[in-house]
Amino acid sequence: MTDLSHYFAFNTDQVHWHHFYIYLALGSIIAYYLVVKSDSKYKVEMFFLSFYLLTGNINDLLTLKVPGLSFFEIQPERFLFIISLFFILRKALFSRQELALNFDRKVPWFQVALYGYVIMLIISEIVNITEIGMKDAIKTILDSIAFLVIIIAFKLMADRPSYNIIGKSIIIGAVISSLVSLVQFSIDPYFLRIGDNREAFGAFLRSNGIFSTEYFNSYYLIVAIAWTFASVKKDVWKTILITLFSIGVLSSFQRMSWLVLALTLATYLILIRKVALEKMVVCVLSGLAVLLCVSIFYYQDIMNSTLVKQRLSEPVDSRKGYYTMVLDNIGKKPLFGYGGLKNEVYYENLLRITKDRDRAAAVTGDLHSGYFSALFLYGVPAFVFFTLFVVLSVLYYARFLNYDLYFVVPFLVSILYMIGNLTNTFLFLKYISILFAIHIGIGMGIKRIKQPSAGYV
């Protein structure tokens, strides 16, 4: 068997390999069923995408390696990029008139900002290539181009049945990931666990679901909540699914995802459903009461947990320290930044802040902020373009909330990406970034369906 131990941050004696391969087989069956039952015009692409969305990070076990050429290994994210690229090429070769209609018009301002960001990134990598190395520079540039390709491919798709497959895949995947999360939290912490095994409190681990980290799991479940709002018609099923997904998010013990969950629910209930403020207050107070009861029951375990002790006792080793480091050093390279994390400035400062050589050498961890990462890595202009890209995507889809319920999904996913990048780095081919690229592409595709003769700005 190929050595897959690097996909697990714990002893692989805990891993039941047959569980993973059974689930991968189940994911392929569900994907096949969804595609066969749909009216999608792009069934081949949709099968692979559905399988990708249904299997979370477990599909990393299917990564194909070329012996002696590890740089060219075919990871699931890169495979998705290849499928998207071939889709665009197929459109260009066999649907030239339709392709011309899609490109012969203005683009949203957030996409203009994204182009500016990618251009500044590429220049930064070229300028800093001697420090970061040819291999890392090429990888970063290709990842940024892949991000653009995925957006464009899903915009060009402009096929509602295909988008429905995406929504169904995410909802089904979220049901499974939520149930796996509950099993991980209450019965077997290593059931279908891949990636991290971070402590929640006491003997409990944070739930990863079918993902490699707890925050990938929780953000995926929030995306599923957005799809539930937009596509599930019956209120009883909507309530059941949102409750299940919310419990899955809570079991992740990732604070920012809790905040994003609360904002997502509040945004939908207030802006879309127009729920009365009094009912909102009752719901919030009920939720707080439940959390209070749980915290009292497990008070001793929570207060003695590594998680709480780390948060309360480390004034220097904190994200504020990373951000201060960026602001103190960006003045030395304001235009194009440092290009990567493997440099003397990053090493010396992170070693001082964390006392961890792996963190300082960028073997593990990052700057814990997409915005500060863009600033440090690629410079002030790139940071401005990235921030505009994120903010303008939210404002763009906010305009269409009452136009078609489908726009609720890219709008809420844009909010998730905007807030999530405050304390995590989601640049390009990280899982959450791919979900964002898919959904803003879907939003532009739906705009194309609804108004085929209208511009995009």
N, C-alpha and C positions, 0 to 999 in steps of 0.2 A: 504493500500500500504506500502511496505517496505520503511523505511526511507533512501532515497538516497541523502539527502542534502549534505553529505560530499563529493560528487563528483562535487560540484559547489562552487566556491569561491565567490559567489554573492547570493543575495536573490532569493530563488527559486520561488518567485512570478513572476519572469521574464521568468521562464521556461515553454514552451509549451510542455507538456509531450507527447502529441499525435504525435508531429513531430518526436520525437526520435524513438518511436515504429513503426511508419510508415517507417522510414528509415531502421530500423533493419529488417523489413519484406521485404523491397525492396532489401536489401543486401543479404538476404537468397535466393530470387528469382534469382538475378543476378548470385550468386554463383552456384545455381542449374543448371542454363542455361549453364554456362561456362563448368561445369563438364560433363553434358550430351552431349554437342557438341564436347567434346575432346576425344582423344584416350588414355587418361591417364590410366595406370595400377593400379592406387591407387585412385579411385574415392571417396571413403569415406573420406580418409585423406584430399584429395584436396578440398572437399566441405567445411569442417570445416576451413581449412587454408584460402581458398578464402573468406569465410565469415569474418574471423578474419581480413584479410587485407583490405577488402572493408568497414568495419565499424569503423576503427580507434579506438579511445578511447570511442566511444559511446557504444561499447560492454561491457564496464565496468558495465553498468547498469544491465547486465545479471549475474553478480557475484552471485554465490550460497553460502549462509552461512549456516553452521550447528549450530543450536541453542546451545549456551553454549560452542562452540568450534570454536571461530573466527579464531584461528591459522590455522584451516584446511579449511578455505573458499576456494572455487574453483574459482579463478580468470581466465580470458581469457588466460593470459600468462601461468599459471600453467596447464590449460587445454591443451594448445599447447604442453607443456612438456609431459603430460600424453600420448597424441596422438603419439608424437615422440618416446617415450619409448616403447609403444606397437608396433609401427612399427618396431623398432629394434628387439624386442622379436619375432615378427612374422617372420622376416627375419631369425632369428637364428633357429627357430623351423621348418620352412617349406622351406627355401631356403639356406640350409647349405653350399652347394657348392658355390653358388654366394656370400654368406657372407664371406666364406674363401678366395675367390678371391680378395675381397675388402680389407680384413685385412692382407693378406699374402704379404705385400709389405711395402716399406718405406713410411713415411708420410712427408708432407712438414715441413720445419724447423719452420714455424710460428706455426704449431700445436704442435710441441715439446715445443716451448716457452710457449704456452698456458697451456700445461700440467704442466710445471714447475710453472707457475703462480698460477694455481689452487691448486697445492700441497702446496705451500708456504702460500696461503690463508687459507687452511684447518688447517695447523699447527698453524698459527697466531690465528685463532678463538679458537682452543683448548687451547693454551697458555694463552689467555686473557679471557677465558670463565667466570671466577669469576667476572670480571669487566663488561662484556657486557651481561651476562646472557645466560642461556641455550637456551631459545627460539630464541633470535636474532642470536646466533651462528649457530644453526641448520638451520634457514632460510637462512642465508648467504651461508652456505655450500651447501644446496640444490639448491639454485639459481645458484651457480657456476657449479654444476653438470648438472643442467638443460640446461645451456648454451652449455656445451659439448655434451649433448644428442641431442640437436637440430641440431648442426653442423653435427654430425655423421649420424643422420637420413636422412638429405637432401643429404649428400654424397652418402649414400647407395641407395637412391632412383634412381639415375642415369637414369632418364626417361625424355626425352626432352618434350613430351606432358604435363607432370605434371609441369615442369618448365615453359612452355608456359602459363599455367593457372595462375601461380604466377605472371608472367609479365603482363598479361591481367588484372588481379584483381587489381594490383597496379596502372596501367594506368587509369582504369575506376574509381577507388577510388580517384585518384589524380584529375581527371576531376571534380568529384563531390565536393571534398574538395576545389578545386580552386574556383568553382562557389559559394560555401557556404562562402568562405573567402571574395569574392567580395560583397556578400549580407551583411555579417557582417560589412564590412568596410564602405559601402555606404548607406545601407538602414536600417537594423535592427541589431544592434551589438550583440543581444542575440539570433539570429536565429541559432538553432542547436548548441549553444555554451555549452560546458561542460568544467569544470575545471576553468582555470584562466580568469580574465577579466582585463588584464594589459593595461595601457594607452599607446597609440602611440603618439598623440599630440592633443591639443585642446580637442574636444569632441569625438575624434576618438579612438577606442580601437584596439589593435593589433589583427589581425585575427588568430583564432585558427583552422578554418576549422572544420573538424570532430574529432579534437584532443583536449586533455586537456591543452596543452600549445602551444604557437606560434612556438617554435622551433621543437617540434615533427611534426607539420604541415609542416613547411618549409623543414625539412630534408626528410620527406616522399615524398614531391613533387620533390625534387632533385633526389631521388631514382627513381621516375617515369620518370624523364628526362633521366636517364641512360637507363632504359628499352625502352624508345622511340627511343633513338639512336640505340639500338641493334635490335629492333623487328619491328618498323614501316618502311615500305619500301618506300612509296610515300613521296617525299620531301615536298609536300604541306601540308599533314597531319602532318608530323614531325614538320614543322615550326609552324603550328597552335597550336599543343599540347605543344611544348616547350615554346611558347609565353604565353599561358594560364598559364602553371605551373610557369613560371618566375614571372608573375604578382602576382600569389598567394604567392610566396616566398617574394616578395617585400612588400606585404600587411601585412606580419608578423612583420615587423619592428624589426627583429632580426639580428644584425649586422654580427655575425659570419656566419649565413646562407647566407647572401648576398655575403660574401667573398667566401664561399664554392661554391655557385652558379656560381660566376665568374670563379673560378678555374676549375669547372667541364666543363663549356662551352669551356673555353680556351683549356683545356686538350684534349677534344674531337676534336675540330676544328683543333688544331695544330698537335697533335700526330696521330689522326685517319684519319680525312678527309684531312689533309695536306693543309689547307686553307692558301692562301698567306697572309703574314704579313700585306700588305697594306689594304686588306679587313677587317682584324681583327681590325686595327686601326680605320677605318671608323665606324665599328660597336660599338666599345668602345666609341668613341667620340659622336656618336648618342645617345647612352644610357646615357652618362653623361649630354648631352644637355637636354634630357627629364627630368632627375632628377633635374637639375638646374632650369628648368621652374617650376616644381612642388614645389620645395623648396622656390622659390621666391613668388609664389602665396600664399603659406601657411606660409610664413616666421614668422609672428608674433605669430601664434599658435604654431609653432615648437619651437621657442625660449622661449616661456612662458610655455612650457609643463613640467610636472614633470620629464619626461624622461631626457630631456636635462639638467635641473637644477641639477638632481641627479648626472649626469655624470660629470658636470663641477664643482660642489661645494663640493664634499666629498673626500678629499685627504686621509682620514684614512679608511673610510668604502668602501673599494674597494677590488677587487680580489687580487691585489698585497699584501694587508694585510693578506689575507688568506694564500697565498703561502709563505710569509715570516714567518708566524706562524709555518707552517709545517717544514720549513728548520731550524728554531730555536729550535724545540722540537724533531725532529726525532732522534737526537743524543742520547736522553735518552733511546730510544727503537729502535735501528737501525735494528735489525735482524728480528723482527716479528711485529713491529709497535704496534698500540694501539687496533687493532681489531674492533673498532667501533667509533662512534662519541660521544657517551654518556659517557664521562669521564671528570675528573676534568680539565685536560689540555685544552681540546677543549672548555669546558664551560667558563673557566676564560678568555681565549684569545678571543673567539668569542663575549663574553659580552663586553670586552674592545673595540673590533673593531667595532661591530655593535650597541651596546647599546640596543640590542633586546634579551629578555630572551628566546623567542621561538626559535630564531636562535641558541642561545648559548646552549639550551637544546636539540638541534637537532630535535625539533618538526617540523620545517620548514627549507628549504635550505640545502646546503651542501658546499663542498669546491670549487665548480665551476671549477673543472678540474679532469678528469679521472686519469691523471698521478700523480698529487699531492695527490689525494685520495688514489690511490694504495700505494703510498709512506707512507702516514700517517697511513693508516689503517693496512697495512700488512708488511711494512718494506722495506728496500733497495733491497734485493734479489727479492721480489715480484714486485717491481717497475721496475727493470731491465727486468724481464721476460715479464711483461705487455707491456713495451715499445718495446721490440723485437717482441712480438706477433703482435702488431699493424703495425710496420714498415715493418716487413718481409712479412706480408700479402699483402701489397701494392707492394713490389718488386716482390713477387711471381707471381701475376697476370699480372704485367707489362710485364713479359716475353712472354705472350701468346696473346698480343693484336692483332697481325697480323695473329694469328693462327685460331681463330674463333671469330666472332663478339660478341658471347655470353660472352666472357671473359671481354668485356668492362664493363659489369654490376658489377661483383664482384670487378673489379679494381676500378671503380669510387665509389662504396659503401665503399671500404676500405679507400680510400682517405677521404671521408666524415667522417668516424668514426675516423680516425687519427686526422683530423683537429678539428672536433667537440669536441673531448675530451680535447682540449686545454683550453676551457673556460666553458665546461659543463661536468658533470660526467655521463658517459654512461657505467656503470658496470653491466653486466649480464642482468637481466630481465627488464630493462627499454626498452621502445618500440624501440628505435633506436638500442639498443644492439641486440634485437631479429631480427630486419631486417638484421643486420650485420651477425649474426650467420646463418640465412637462406641463405644469398647470398654467404658467403664463402663456405658453404656446397654445394650450387648449383655449384660453380666454380669447386670444386673437383669432383662433379658428372659428369659434362661436360668433365672434363679431363679423367675420367674413360670411358666415352662413346667414346671419340675420340681416346684414346690410351689404350685399354683394357689390353694390356700386358706390359705397361710401368710403371715404378716407379713414385713416386710423388715428390721426392726431387728435 
